[in-house]
Amino acid sequence: MGYWIVQTMNGISFGMVLFVIAAGLSLIFGLMRIVNLAHGCFYALGAYLAIAILQWTGSYFLSMVAGPCGVAILGMIMQRFFLHRFPKKPLSQILLTLGFVFILEDLALLIWGGEHREIPKPPLFAGVLEIGDMSFPTYRLIIIATGILLAIGLWLFQEKTIMGATVRASVDDPEMAGGLGINVPALFTLIFCLGSLLSAFGGAMGGLLTGIYPGAEWEVLLLAMAVLILGGLGSLKGAFLASLFVGLVDNFGRVLIPNLALFTVFAPVALVLAFKQTGFFGK
Amino acid sequence: MIQVDLLEKSGFKKAVPYFLIMGVSALLILTFSSPGSASESTPPIKIGVLYPLVGLHAYLGKAQVEGVKLFFEKKGYKIADRDIQLIIEDTEGNPDTGLMKARKLIEKDKVHILLGIVVSSVAYAVRDTVHSNRTPLLITMANAAGMTRDRRSPYIFRSYQADGTAMYYASQYVHEKMGSRKAIFSGPDYAYGHENAEAFRKGFQKSGGEVLKEIFVPLGTKDFGPYLTLISQFGGKADTLAFVYGGSDSIKFVKGLDEYRVKDKFRVLINLGATGPGTQLKEEGKAALGIYSIDMVYSNLNSPVTKEFLALVKEKYGYYDFNHHWGYLGAEVVGRALEQIRGNIEQKDKFLEALRNVRFESINGPFEFDHQGQNAIVNFYILRNEMVGGQVDQVLVDVLPKRRDPWWLDQQW
């Protein structure tokens, strides 16, 4: 019994990391319909910066917080000075963000090298929870808790605050919102920053789980897109449920049907695209 | 009179000074363009060095090239008074590129010897070309088993292990010396993992042990969590966990062994290639403590030859990597064979025989070739990760002397 509980929690913890990244992508791609291929790079930078900040300051808190803030600033620069010139032009956005990917990838390679790096865990979270004769690492519990708190926080922000309403209004009808005195361009930059921050925070969290290495940015982008397609673009609830779904299906798929391990995530995506293109809760 | 006119018309007279200059320059160039050493009449011995210098395996190739150069530099790039010329080519870790470069070295550069190769698919790709061109090849890392088994050739040698050798002997060691009776094996889900699983199983069963389950992790797996939990489940039934992993996977796996407290659930943990000194132990840290490993190289070997080599590497390159061993060893094997035949590489059969009979105390311990497969017969070291001077390092537990490729002992597979 303990075995099944631990496996379920493995799936949920992986799902929560996916959610944080997918939430960021949901804001950028789902809500604003901007194609940002560098979203995976923001994840990677979040992880690398966590390692660097930890080395400089020794503070785990700073490494999880300051890094994502730095990446948010990078996102702001990218959106404000480059991406905003190409609204509703996905091909240009793809080319532009791909260019950023090459630059950021090489920069990371130059600074941190090509080898696998681990983010050390805070001693507080280095323990285990014993369930029967199985052990479950404490830091994964923290990741689950963080993911849930973030989901609640984002939902409250979107549904219950004036800011959230403003964002929704500006996305639905930017002209009208502008007419009401809302500074739509500034708002869009802010959303982009938030999306980038979330991706980088996902990187810091994911880095705890899997470490960071060249190529991680593409793996993550692919998984985040799969989650968005399943959950439906622009839906936070969809992203949350789809992340849990992907995390659990991937986890159990791997242990129950090892030969189909690579298949377990993308088969549901293919099915959804075939039968309900807008995903579970898409608009 | 007419001749003078003709000469003037054709401008020949004006050209004469230029012809003079060209002639004198040509003479000067010919005089000074000798190979520039005592042996101007004998052409150099050309050694084609083939390694991956870009891509996933570049870190292996780069250090091995450094090892090769270190040996020949020590010899002043001369063996038996004949110059050594290294021609280094990048295989990119890719069989098509590797084959192209091998052909270039053999056909265009006319190398006498080929040295190197890390990636098994590259080894298999060049096999036929090397054999049909009768070019001696010494493989310094690719563990493509066939190269010294069913696909062997009198021209192909290997100064490394054939895939599975280490795990075969490890399985017997843990059974005989550590009381292992039931084991779980884990590795990456491709040829490397499967071949080692098979070798472990054969060796373990031969000793009387039983492998309860083999758990393979697909390449590109992000989260090892589910697999670590799966392995933990067998903690009550099996006493031993054997595993092989490299690169990023090895770090994720070993850290996971600690995070999921898998080390508490098995009495013996032994691995190949996952807890090496350098990046692996550095990133794994305390998670690697208490885990055993088997290898053909032990950096802290108490031998003057090894110590001298380590000092040389650190002095020349400022850092040390176990891959320096493989390049240096391969170069030394070739160098000694060349010395034996006094540099007369043109006498190919004599060179091959000298190579076959090379036998010396190398930087990894005693070295010789198995005459059947032309694979190395070397010591295998059983190591354990412990805290040494505040850092996690490998400590020598036991030596398995002069082990050969078990396929030749037991040709059932």
Contacts between the chains, C-beta under 8 A, distances in Angstrom:
chain1	res1	chain2	res2	distance
A	3	B	229	6.8
A	3	B	232	7.9
A	3	B	233	5.3
A	6	B	229	5.1
A	6	B	232	8.0
A	7	B	226	6.2
A	7	B	229	5.5
A	7	B	230	8.0
A	10	B	223	7.4
A	10	B	225	4.0
A	10	B	226	5.2
A	10	B	229	5.9
A	11	B	226	7.5
A	13	B	225	7.1
A	14	B	222	7.8
A	14	B	223	4.9
A	14	B	225	6.7
A	114	B	58	8.0
A	114	B	59	7.3
A	115	B	59	7.3
A	115	B	279	5.0
A	115	B	283	7.8
A	116	B	247	6.6
A	116	B	248	4.0
A	116	B	251	4.9
A	116	B	252	7.6
A	116	B	279	7.4
A	116	B	283	6.4
A	117	B	283	6.6
A	118	B	251	6.2
A	118	B	255	6.2
A	118	B	283	4.8
A	118	B	284	7.8
A	120	B	285	7.8
A	128	B	259	7.6
A	128	B	260	7.5
A	128	B	261	5.5
A	133	B	235	7.2
A	133	B	236	6.7
A	133	B	265	7.8
A	134	B	229	6.6
A	134	B	232	5.8
A	134	B	233	7.5
A	135	B	232	7.0
A	135	B	260	5.4
A	135	B	261	4.0
A	135	B	264	7.8
A	136	B	260	7.5
A	137	B	259	4.2
A	137	B	260	6.4
A	139	B	259	7.7
A	140	B	225	7.4
A	209	B	222	8.0
A	209	B	223	6.1
A	209	B	225	7.6
A	210	B	222	5.1
A	210	B	223	5.8
A	210	B	224	7.8
A	210	B	252	6.2
A	211	B	248	6.9
A	211	B	251	6.1
A	211	B	252	6.0
A	211	B	255	7.5
A	211	B	283	7.5
A	213	B	248	4.8
A	216	B	222	7.9
A	219	B	220	7.0
A	219	B	222	5.9
A	223	B	222	7.7
A	250	B	223	8.0
A	251	B	223	7.8
A	251	B	225	7.3
A	251	B	226	4.7
A	252	B	226	7.8
A	254	B	218	7.8
A	254	B	221	7.6
A	254	B	226	5.0
A	254	B	227	7.1
A	255	B	226	5.1
A	255	B	227	7.5
A	255	B	229	7.7
A	255	B	230	5.2
A	258	B	189	7.9
A	258	B	215	8.0
A	258	B	216	6.9
A	258	B	218	7.8
A	261	B	218	4.8
A	261	B	221	7.4
A	262	B	218	5.9
A	262	B	220	7.6
